[in-house]
Amino acid sequence: MRLSNWVWEGSSSGVGGGRADEIGRLTEEIRRRAGRALLIGADLERGAGQQARRLTEVPPPAALASLQDPEVVAWAGTTTAREARSIGINWVFAPNADLDVEPANPIVQTRSFGSDAGAVAAAVTTWIGAAQKEGVLACAKHYPGHGRTRIDSHQALPSVSISLEELETSDLRPFISAIQAGVASVMTAHVAYPAWDVSGLPATRSPVILGHLRQSLGFAGIIVTDALIMEGARAGQGEEAAVIGALEAGCDLLLYPANAAAVVAALNRGADRSTSVARRIAESVERYQQALGRAWATPGPNPEPSGSDASAVAARLLQRGFVRGSAPDLTGGVRFEVVDDDLGGWYAPGPNDLVIRSLAHRRRFEQASGKLILLVFAEPRAAKGRAGLGAESLERLVAMVGEASLVVLFGHPRLAAEIPGTCPILCAWHRQPLMQEAVASWIDQVAA
């Protein structure tokens, strides 16, 4: 089987950020040119608004889980899927099924529903059920778990020394629950588990680890790699060897290669030389076709998501958001300093001035003599390479926190332990516009 019509159009590559109407026109044009149905996937862990401006943003999974309300998780899955489908995206690379069990992990953190395997499994299955009722494919990631790593797989291949027996009682439980809930796809982790597979291969290229997913766990859906531009996927090999290895190990779709045309050529050469490669390609195409039918099935008459909207969820998070101290007196004017620990890395972070701009719009202008509020931004980001605050950020905090009335932490609540002093700390979870606007509203009320 030649792959000119499959590996590129037929694989799922994420849709870049833009306005919702622009993305809708793009996906429509892609399908028109292809002349057939396609899976089009996007990373929407925080709702369709994560990629499509003017659609709904959802707080990160850790924030949702902190409310201990399954209806909020169901709202997140339903809203994400419904809005994704409205702009032509029928495959959502979510939910994250990793456990947040390693404080030094630089890439999971708030992207996880938490550290308790049972609670994470429950949230994952709730999210999947809600999303897939909308006719969109969900994707549990990153099998068999990325939560124990201390290295970001964007930068290198992490290795985790834990046995299969230990994983079965912890990290694998959310994936098992996701499979039992009928999840359509599973994304692999570029992580080695040498106590399980002595070859030291990343799970993406491990026949042992992916064989367990197929045979022992009984997963019959699509296995998709994590992004192949990541160093952990190659682990010292060239892209051609890496993609052939991933296919032969059991992956069906190859996500985000650096050179798609070269990948097509490599797979075609592999199919010409090896009957096993040709057979694996045929199996993967068959799974892809089955997934297409499932993705475009007409959703049932599902009710509107109950109980919440994004702004209400954000407000609830801030109502219970103090991780140190309590709400200070902010009357008499406020002023701000920004400590942004997210600069650099592979991708530019979102804006860090939305709180200030929103309050200015509300006529809560900064005053030179006002009470100081520190806005601290520290989220997990590709190739950031650390879990905690960097040295420059800590130095700035030491210099300013003594005169601050409040610190607003846009990051994991455990980072509060790194912030010096005794100043109250309000956890706002993420720098997304939703949470910055919520913080502005909160300050506006407190400072009135």
N, C-alpha and C positions, 0 to 999 in steps of 0.2 A: 504494500500500500504506500503510495507516494503521499507526502504530507504537506504539499504546497497549499492545500485548502484547509488544513487542520491546525498546524502549529503556527499560530499567529492569530488569525481570525477566530479559530476554534478554541484556543486557550483563553483563559480569563485574565486579562490584565486590568489593573486598577484604573479607574477613571480619575484623572487629575482634577484638582479643585477648580471651581468656577461657579457661575450663577446657575441655578437650577434649570432655567430655560435653555441656557447654552448647552448644558450637559444633555438635556433631553433631545435637543436637535442633533448633537453629536452621536448619541447612541442610535437614533433613528437613521442617520446617514450611514453609519457603519453597517447596520443591518440591510439597508437598501443596496449598498454596494456589494455586500456579500451575497445577496439574493437568497438568503435562507435564515432560519432561526439561529440565534447565537446565545451562548452564555456570556454575559458581561458582568464582571465582578468588581467590587470596590471594598476597600477597608472602611467599614462603618461602625467601628466599636462604640463610637459616641454619637450614633444617629446619622441620618442622611445629611444633616447640617455639617458634619465633619468635613465633607467634601463639597457639598452643594450649598452655596450661600442662598439664603432665603428659605431654606428648609429647617426642620427642627433639630436643634442640638440636644444631646442627651448627656447628662453627667457621666463620668467614667464609672466602670463597673463597681469599683470599690466604694464609691460614693453611694450608688444605688443600694448596694448590699448593706451599708451602714444604717439605712432606714428600716431594715428588717420587715419589709412589706412586699410580699410576692406580687401584689397588684402593680407596684411601681416597676418591677422587673418585666412583667407582662406588657405594661404600657410601653416600655422601651423597645421590646421586641416587635410589637405590633406597629408602632409608629415608625420605627426604622424601616421595616419591610414595606409598609404601605407607601411611604414616601420614596423609597428606592425604586419600587416598581413604577411609580408615577413618572420617573425620568428615564425609564428603560433599563435600569439595573435589576437583574433578576437573581443575582448571587451575591450574598453579603458575607464578607470574610469576618464573621463574628458568630458566636460569642467567644471570648477568651476563656479557656477552660484551665489555664495554668493556676497553680497555687502560689500565693504570696507568702512563701515560707522562708525566704532568704533576704534579710534586710540589706545585704550588700548587692543584691541583684540590680543591675543598672537599667533594665529594659522592661520589666513586668510591673511591679509596684501597683499603682492605681488601676492598671489595665486588668487586674484580676478581681474576681468577686470576693477574695479573701484567702485566709490560710486554712480554714477548716474544710476538709475534703467533702464532708457531707453537705455543708451549707453551700459550697461552690457547686456541687453536683445538682442540688435543688434549683439554684438560680440559673444554671446553664440549661437545664431541661425546661424550665419555665420560659426562658427567653426563646429557645428553639421552637417550642410548641406555638408560642404566640406569633413568631415571625413566619414560620412555614405555613400557618393557616392562611397567610396572605398571598400564597403562591410564589414565594421567594425561597431560594435555597439558602440554608444556614451552613456555617462551617465552624466546627469545634477546633480550636487551635491552642497550643502547638504540641501535638502528640510526639512523645509520651509525656511532655511537660517541660516547660522552660523556667519554672519558678525557682529552681535550686541553683541556677548558674550564678557565677560571680563575674562572668565575662559576657559582653554583648556579642551575639553571633553576627551582627553586622561587621564586626571588626576582626573576629577570630573564631575558631571552633571551641566552644566551651566543652568541658568534660565533667560529668557528674558521677561520683563514685557511690552508687546506690544500686542494690540488686533488684531484679524483677519482683522478688517476693515483697520487698519493702515498697516498691512502686505500686503494687496491687492493693496495698492498704492505704495508699495516700494519693499520689499524683494521678494514677490511672482511673481513680473512681469517677471523676467528672466526665472522662471520655467514655467510660462504660455506660454511665447514665445517659450521655448524649446519644450513643448508639441505640440504646434501648428506647429512647424517645424518637428514633427515626431520623436523626440528623442526616442531611443529604451528603455532606462532605466533611472531611477531616484534613487539616493542614499539618504538615510535618514540622518538627523542630530541627534546626541545624545544630544539634547537640549530641555529643557522644556519651554513651553509657557503657563503659568498658567492662563493668561487672556483669552486664547482661550480654553484650556483644563484644567479645574480646578483640575483634578487629579494630575497634576504636573509630569506626566509621560514624559520621553523623546519622541520626535516625532517618534523614531524608534519603540516604543511600545504603541503609542497612536492611538486607533481606531478613535478618533475624527479627528486628524490631517491627518492620512493616508486615512480616509474616505473622507475627503475633496479632497485629491489628486485624488481618484478614481471617486467619484460621481460629485463633483462640477467642477473640472478641466477636468474631462473626460479622465484621463490617463489610457490606457489599457495595457501598456507594463510592463516590469519587475521593481519591487521595490526591491532594494537591500539595506541591512543595511550598514552603515559604519562599520569599523572593530569592531568586538565584543570583542577584547582584551582590548578595551578602557573602562575606569572606568565609563564614562557617559552612556555606553550601559547597564551596570548592575545596576547602581544607587542603590547600597546597596543590591542587590539580587544576588543569585548564577547564574551561567551561564545557568543552565537548565531552571530556571524560566524565565530568560531574553530571551532565544531563543524561548520558547513557547509563551511568550508574544508578541515578535516581529512577529512571524508567525500569531498568531490570530489577531493581529492589522492590518495585510495586507501585511507584507513583504514576498517576494517570495524566495529570496536567502539570505543566512546567511554568511556574509563575515568574514573570518579570526577569527574563534573561537579559544580559547586557547586550547581546547581539542576536536578535530573533532569527535573522536570515541564516546566520551561521549555525544556530541550533537546528533549524529545519534541514540544512544540508547534512549536519552530523547524524541526525536521526535517519535520514534517507540512506546515507552510507551504511549506517548500522543495520538497517533493515535488509539492505542488499547483501551484506556479509554474514548475517546471523539470522537463522530462523527463529531463535528465541526473542530477538529484538522485534522482528516482524510480528510475532505472535503477541508480544506485549502491546505493541501499537494497536493491533486490531482489538484486543481486549479493552484498551483504554478508550478507543473510539466508540465501542459499543456502550460503555458506561456513560460516556459523554452524551450519546443519543438518548439514553434512558433518562438522564438528568434533564435534558432539554424538555422532554415531554412533561416531566414533573414541574419544572420551573414555570412553564406557561399554562399549566392547568388553571382553570378559572377558579379563583378563591370563592369560598362559600359566603353566605350573607353574614359576615362577621360583625359583631357590634362595635361601636366606637370604643377606643381604649377608655377604660373606666378610671375614675378617681383622681386624675392628675393631668396637668400639662407641664411643659418644661419649666416655666417660671415658678409654678407652684412647688415642683420638686426641688428646684434650686433654693427657694425660700425655706423649705423644710430643712434642708441641709445646713443652712446658716443658723437656723433657730437652735440647732443642737451642735453647733460647730466649734464651740470653744474647747480647745485642747489644753489650754493653760489660762487660768484666771477667768474673769467674767467681763461682761460688756463694760467698757470704761465710759466716763463722762466725756462726750465729744462736743458739747455745746461751746459756743464762742468761736467757732471757725476751726478749720482743719487745713493741714498742708501734707504733702506727700513726698516720699523718696522711694525710688524703685530699685530693688536689688534683683536683677534678672540673671539667674544661674543657667539659663537655657540657650544662651547665645553660642554660635558656632555649631559644629556638627554638620551632618549631611544636608539638612533642610532648615530653612529659616523658620524660626518660631513665629507664632501669631503676635499681634500687637500687645504691648504691655501698658498702654495708656488709656484703656477704655474706661476704667473706673474714674480717672481724672476727667476725661472728656464728658462722660455721662453726668457727673456732678456739676461740671461747668454749665452744661445744658440745663440742668435743674436750678441754676443760679446759686449753687453752693460753691462759690468761688474759693480758690485757695487764698489763705491769708498768711502773710509772713510770720505773724505772731500766733498762728493757730496751732492746734495740737498735732503733733507729728504722727502720721500713720505710715508704716513701712509696708510696701507691697513686695512680697518675696515670691518669685516665680521659680519653681523647681519641679519639672515633670520628667517622666522617663522619655527619652528621645533617642532616635537612631544615632549610633556612634558618639553619643555623649560620653560614654565610658565610665560613668560613676553613678552611684545611687544617691549619695549625700551631696551636701553643698560643697562647692569648690572653695579653694583657699581665698580667692579674691572676694567671693561673696561673703565668706565668713569674716574677712578683714573689714569689709564695709559695715557689716552688722555690728561688729564689736565697737566700731567708731560711732554708730548712730543709735543703737538700741537703748542706751541709757536715758536719752531724752524722749523716747517714743512713748506714746500713749497706747498704741495698738500695733500689732504685726498681723497682717493678713497673709496667710500661707497658701499659695496656689500650688499645692503639691500633696504628697502623702502625709497624713498626720504624724507619723513617727519622726518626720524631719523636724518637728517642733523641739525634739530633744537636742538638736544641734544649735538652736538659736539661743544665744547667751541672754543673761538677765532674767528678770521676773515679769517683764511686760506681758499683758494678755495676748494670746495668740488665737486668732480665728481661722479655722481651716476652711478653705474654699476649694480644695481638691484639684482644680485644673485652670489653666489660663484661658480657656475657651471664652468667647464673648458672652455666652449664657451666664457663666459664673462671675465674670467681671461686672456685668450689668446687675446681677443679683447683689453683689457686694456694694455697688453704688446705691442701690435702693435701700439696703440695710443701713449704710452710713447716713443717708439722707434722713431716715426715720430717727436714728439715734441722736443725730446732731440737731434735730429740730428744736 
